[in-house]
Structure formats: structure tokens, C-alpha cells
Amino acid sequence: AVWELDLANLSITRSEGFDQLFGYPEGEKTWDVHSLLAMFMPEDKNKLKGLLDKIRPDQNFDFQGSIRTKDGVIKWINFQGRAERTQDGRERIRCTLYDITRDKLAEREKDDFISIASHELKTPLTALKGSLQLLDRIKHAPNEKLPVFLDQASKSMGKVTVLVDELLNASRMANGQLQLKKTKFNLSKAIDD
């Protein structure tokens, strides 16, 4: 949908799709900035209000937030627009409005999958690592190949653990919880590996 907010009287002019996206038949509702903000979930309402309060002519903006439609359905929407001053000196914001609910749900499902897969893999890998450590203690038994196999298994275990940690980090990054842990390492050994 396309819409325009008049910054002087806070009225909204819109295309047909605007009303439909919010769950209203075309022309049933009179829109202004207050009725628009009332559709948003509380946290997103405050963010959008802050954005609209601060915007000045010639500024672009991109905002994503969740709304509750007239029927109580929760949707994610994206506003993209630009504030401008018309030739007659009127200030307005011209915007497009997109329903991004499918994208957000797909993103959430991907994050949930990564989180669940990581945790499900981590448990048996931890048990395997413990077993390898126990076997490592007895690797000086008469079998000559036992130490070679144990070293190889340990290296493989290390690689799998790194992959699982990277999956967990992808999930943490998506949730804004990734923490940087700096370590020193041998660059030539990393290149050889």
C-alpha cells in the first residue's frame, strides 16, 4: 500500500491496500497518526512514535513492527518512506507499506530450528567427547593403532563441536545475544589446517 502523512494536521491519505492490511473494508475507518499508532503492539508503537516525532524533511526511514488487525490477527509490517517539504511549504511523509508476516515467521522458524538442532546435537557430542577422553587415558594399551584412532576421533570431534557452536552463534546473533570472545591463535597453523 501507499500512504502519506500530513505533518501539519497528522491526517493520512492512503491507497486501497492500506485499509485491507489493517483488516478494515475500504473507507470504513478515518485514519490519522493516532489511529495508526493504536494498531501497533505497545513496544513497536513507541518506536514508531519516536521515529515520526524525530523525522525531518529529506530523511528516509525504514521501520518494521507488529500490528493487531481489526480481527485480532497479529501481522508484521514494513514502512519505508521519506519526509519531504512540498513546493507550497507543507511537510509530509510519503510511504510504502508491506506485509512481511511470512518473512518474519520464516525467520523465526529458521532460528528455532537452528537453536533446537544445536542443542539436540550438543548432548550426544558431549557424551562422545567424554568417552573419547576416557579412552585417551587408556590409549597406551597393547593395541598399536588405538592412539592413532583416538587422535583422529578427537580431531573430528573438535570439528563437529566447532560446527555446532557456529550454529548456536547464528541463533544468538539473530537474537542479539552474540558475544565476542577474543583468543590468540597461530596463524600459520590455522592456514595449514
C-alpha positions in Angstrom: 0.0 0.0 0.0 1.0 3.6 -0.4 0.2 6.3 2.1 1.0 9.9 3.0 1.1 11.5 6.4 0.5 15.3 6.6 2.8 16.5 9.4 0.7 19.7 10.0 -2.7 18.1 10.8 -1.4 14.4 11.2 -4.0 13.1 8.7 -3.3 10.1 6.5 -4.2 9.7 2.8 -3.9 6.2 1.6 -4.4 3.6 -1.2 -6.9 0.8 -1.0 -4.5 -1.8 0.3 -3.8 0.3 3.4 -7.2 -0.4 4.9 -7.1 -4.0 3.9 -3.8 -4.7 5.5 -5.2 -3.4 8.8 -8.3 -5.6 8.4 -10.8 -2.8 7.5 -13.1 -2.6 4.5 -12.0 0.3 2.2 -13.2 3.7 3.5 -14.7 2.3 6.8 -12.1 4.0 9.0 -10.8 7.5 9.1 -7.0 7.4 9.6 -4.7 9.8 11.3 -1.4 9.3 13.1 -3.2 8.4 16.4 -5.4 5.7 14.9 -2.4 4.3 13.0 -0.3 4.1 16.2 -3.2 2.5 18.0 -2.9 -0.5 15.7 0.7 -1.3 16.8 1.8 -3.6 19.6 2.9 -1.4 22.6 6.7 -1.7 22.1 6.5 -1.1 18.3 4.0 1.8 18.8 6.6 3.6 21.0 9.4 3.0 18.5 7.3 4.3 15.5 6.0 7.3 17.5 9.7 8.2 18.4 10.6 7.8 14.7 7.8 10.0 13.5 8.5 12.7 16.1 12.1 13.0 15.1 11.8 12.8 11.3 12.7 15.9 9.3 12.4 16.8 5.6 14.7 14.9 3.3 15.1 12.0 5.7 14.5 8.4 4.6 13.2 5.8 7.1 12.6 2.1 7.2 10.5 0.7 10.1 9.4 -2.9 10.9 6.8 -3.5 13.5 3.9 -5.7 14.6 0.3 -4.8 14.5 -3.0 -6.2 15.7 -5.6 -6.0 12.9 -9.3 -5.2 13.5 -10.0 -9.0 13.7 -7.2 -9.5 16.3 -4.7 -11.1 13.9 -1.1 -10.2 14.5 0.9 -9.2 11.5 4.4 -7.8 10.8 4.6 -4.8 8.5 7.3 -2.7 7.0 7.1 1.1 6.4 9.6 2.6 4.0 9.4 6.3 3.2 10.7 9.8 3.0 9.9 13.0 4.7 9.7 16.0 2.4 8.6 19.6 2.1 6.2 20.3 -0.8 6.6 23.4 -3.1 3.9 25.2 -1.1 5.9 24.5 2.2 3.7 21.7 3.5 5.6 18.9 5.3 4.6 15.3 4.7 5.9 11.8 4.8 5.3 9.6 1.8 5.5 5.9 2.5 5.0 2.4 1.2 3.6 -0.3 3.5 4.3 -4.1 3.1 3.0 -7.1 4.9 6.2 -9.0 5.9 4.5 -11.6 8.2 5.6 -14.6 6.1 9.2 -13.4 6.1 9.2 -12.9 9.9 7.6 -16.3 10.5 10.1 -18.0 8.2 13.0 -16.2 10.0 11.6 -17.3 13.4 11.2 -20.9 12.2 14.8 -20.9 10.9 16.1 -19.5 14.2 14.1 -22.1 16.2 15.4 -24.9 14.0 19.0 -23.8 14.5 18.6 -23.5 18.2 16.9 -26.9 18.6 19.3 -28.6 16.2 22.3 -27.2 18.0 21.1 -28.3 21.4 20.0 -31.7 20.3 23.4 -32.3 18.7 25.4 -30.9 21.6 24.2 -33.5 24.1 25.3 -36.7 22.3 28.5 -34.9 21.2 29.3 -34.1 24.8 28.9 -37.7 25.8 31.1 -38.8 22.9 33.7 -36.4 23.9 33.7 -37.7 27.5 34.0 -41.3 26.2 37.0 -40.3 24.0 38.7 -38.6 26.9 38.3 -41.8 28.9 39.7 -43.9 26.1 42.5 -41.4 25.8 43.6 -42.2 29.3 44.0 -45.9 28.4 45.5 -45.4 24.9 48.8 -46.9 25.9 47.2 -50.4 25.9 48.9 -53.1 23.7 46.9 -52.1 20.6 49.2 -50.0 18.4 46.6 -48.3 16.4 44.4 -47.3 19.3 46.3 -43.9 19.8 46.0 -43.1 16.1 42.3 -43.7 16.0 41.8 -41.8 19.2 43.7 -38.8 17.9 41.7 -38.9 14.7 38.4 -39.2 16.5 39.3 -36.3 18.8 40.1 -34.1 15.9 36.8 -35.0 14.2 35.0 -34.4 17.5 36.6 -30.9 17.7 35.5 -30.1 14.2 31.9 -31.2 14.9 31.9 -29.2 18.1 33.0 -26.1 16.2 30.2 -26.6 13.7 27.6 -26.9 16.5 29.0 -23.8 18.2 28.7 -21.9 14.9 25.0 -23.0 14.6 24.4 -21.7 18.2 26.2 -18.5 17.3 24.0 -17.9 14.3 21.0 -18.3 16.6 22.5 -15.9 19.2 23.4 -13.4 16.5 19.8 -13.4 15.3 18.6 -12.7 18.8 21.2 -10.1 19.5 23.0 -12.2 22.1 26.3 -13.0 20.4 29.3 -12.1 22.5 32.8 -11.7 21.0 35.4 -13.9 22.7 38.9 -13.0 21.6 41.6 -15.6 21.6 45.2 -15.8 20.4 46.0 -18.4 17.7 48.8 -19.5 15.5 48.1 -18.1 12.0 50.3 -20.5 10.1 48.8 -23.5 11.9 45.3 -22.2 11.1 46.3 -21.9 7.4 47.8 -25.4 7.5 44.6 -26.8 9.0 
